[in-house]
Amino acid sequence: MISVKNLCKSFEGYTAVDNLCFDIKPGEVVGFLGPNGAGKSTTMKMITGFLPPSSGDIQVCDLSFESASLKIKQKIGYLPEGAPAYGDMTPLQFLTFIARIRGFKGAEKDARIDQVVQQVELQEVMDKPIENLSKGFKRRVGLAQALIHDPEILILDEPTDGLDPNQKHQVRELIKNLAKDKIVIISTHILEEVTAVCNRVMIIAKGKLLFDDTPNALHKLSKYYGAVTLHFSYRADASELAELEGVDSMEEDLKTGRVTLFPKPGEHILHLVTAHAQRCKLPVDSLFVEQGRLDEVFRKITQEVTE
Ligand SMILES: Nc1ncnc2c1ncn2[C@@H]1O[C@H](COP(=O)(O)OP(=O)(O)OP(=O)(O)O)[C@@H](O)[C@H]1O
């Protein structure tokens, strides 16, 4: 369990983290979302013990950094932003170095290294200098060092930044497949990532916590949640759709040719829209219920404090 109370961090008078309060329980995969400079990395650095808070309290598994800094650090695996590593070492040398620091020796050390190398699929680059590796492999080396001691808590700062779509998918699968009783905190700029891997979302802007709930609750804040969007194969008169019972309003995107129908509160309009489209033989080539648009919700939530 991580318990954060009234956490603040200032840099020469500038408040980067402003009175954060939250608890995180085992099994939670938390996505930290926020614009550039929101305070995500600074918060992560304080939870890992890398930076001291200006004020406030952090407890990790009922331990505090003042009295049990080392014990806490043993429980945490941390991938800092940019996955820093010693570039002239090979992954084998780097992971051996980290494993020793984490207290592993002999056969146990070798077994831990083998396990993480397989987990993040580093086999083919183990003897190449890290500085010569692609971004994706560098990031995987960073993940491997964070996982080497099988920590209870994993803190990953932008783990998929700069990866290609296949590599992003692999890292997300890896995070999803981690033991279900771990705490995982990831920071990301990719809104879809939170729905892909997280079961809790925190949105931070200007150091303040603005949203803390499930990805589904975030989707529900979108004005598009539950709306029905159609596309016609050629231009057609959609005005009667706006008159259907249960439809509150209609939005037409002239660029894409898409028509979106917004339901009245509490109404489900899919069956009405499909029935009308069939009856009037509208040339519909796609029709779907919107899950909510995260970019719109993110803008709405963060604009209030950034304006
Ligand atoms: N060591 C430092 N000294 C001075 N200011 C700092 C320091 N570290 C962070 N800041 C400032 O604190 C604010 C929060 O930075 P932080 O890196 O935590 O944001 P972030 O949400 O992780 O941003 P990004 O998404 O761009 O990585 C920024 O304005 C940043 O410039």
PDBQT file of the ligand as one rigid body, heavy atoms in Angstrom, charges set to zero:
ROOT
HETATM    1  N1  LIG A 401      15.124  19.689 -10.374  1.00  0.00    +0.000 N 
HETATM    2  C1  LIG A 401      14.268  20.642 -10.766  1.00  0.00    +0.000 A 
HETATM    3  N2  LIG A 401      14.565  21.951 -10.603  1.00  0.00    +0.000 NA
HETATM    4  C2  LIG A 401      13.698  22.933 -10.966  1.00  0.00    +0.000 A 
HETATM    5  N3  LIG A 401      12.476  22.680 -11.525  1.00  0.00    +0.000 NA
HETATM    6  C3  LIG A 401      12.143  21.408 -11.718  1.00  0.00    +0.000 A 
HETATM    7  C4  LIG A 401      13.011  20.317 -11.355  1.00  0.00    +0.000 A 
HETATM    8  N4  LIG A 401      12.382  19.162 -11.659  1.00  0.00    +0.000 NA
HETATM    9  C5  LIG A 401      11.179  19.496 -12.195  1.00  0.00    +0.000 A 
HETATM   10  N5  LIG A 401      11.031  20.833 -12.227  1.00  0.00    +0.000 N 
HETATM   11  C6  LIG A 401       9.858  21.574 -12.714  1.00  0.00    +0.000 C 
HETATM   12  O1  LIG A 401       8.719  21.053 -12.055  1.00  0.00    +0.000 OA
HETATM   13  C7  LIG A 401       7.608  20.984 -12.961  1.00  0.00    +0.000 C 
HETATM   14  C8  LIG A 401       7.091  19.563 -13.004  1.00  0.00    +0.000 C 
HETATM   15  O2  LIG A 401       8.031  18.763 -13.688  1.00  0.00    +0.000 OA
HETATM   16  P1  LIG A 401       7.828  17.206 -13.929  1.00  0.00    +0.000 P 
HETATM   17  O3  LIG A 401       9.071  16.719 -14.634  1.00  0.00    +0.000 OA
HETATM   18  O4  LIG A 401       7.461  16.553 -12.669  1.00  0.00    +0.000 OA
HETATM   19  O5  LIG A 401       6.588  17.199 -14.915  1.00  0.00    +0.000 OA
HETATM   20  P2  LIG A 401       5.971  15.998 -15.767  1.00  0.00    +0.000 P 
HETATM   21  O6  LIG A 401       4.519  16.002 -15.508  1.00  0.00    +0.000 OA
HETATM   22  O7  LIG A 401       6.703  14.737 -15.494  1.00  0.00    +0.000 OA
HETATM   23  O8  LIG A 401       6.266  16.516 -17.237  1.00  0.00    +0.000 OA
HETATM   24  P3  LIG A 401       6.589  15.710 -18.613  1.00  0.00    +0.000 P 
HETATM   25  O9  LIG A 401       5.292  15.067 -19.004  1.00  0.00    +0.000 OA
HETATM   26  O10 LIG A 401       6.977  16.801 -19.532  1.00  0.00    +0.000 OA
HETATM   27  O11 LIG A 401       7.667  14.716 -18.325  1.00  0.00    +0.000 OA
HETATM   28  C9  LIG A 401       8.123  21.497 -14.301  1.00  0.00    +0.000 C 
HETATM   29  O12 LIG A 401       7.762  22.866 -14.427  1.00  0.00    +0.000 OA
HETATM   30  C10 LIG A 401       9.617  21.342 -14.190  1.00  0.00    +0.000 C 
HETATM   31  O13 LIG A 401      10.311  22.305 -14.972  1.00  0.00    +0.000 OA
ENDROOT
TORSDOF 0
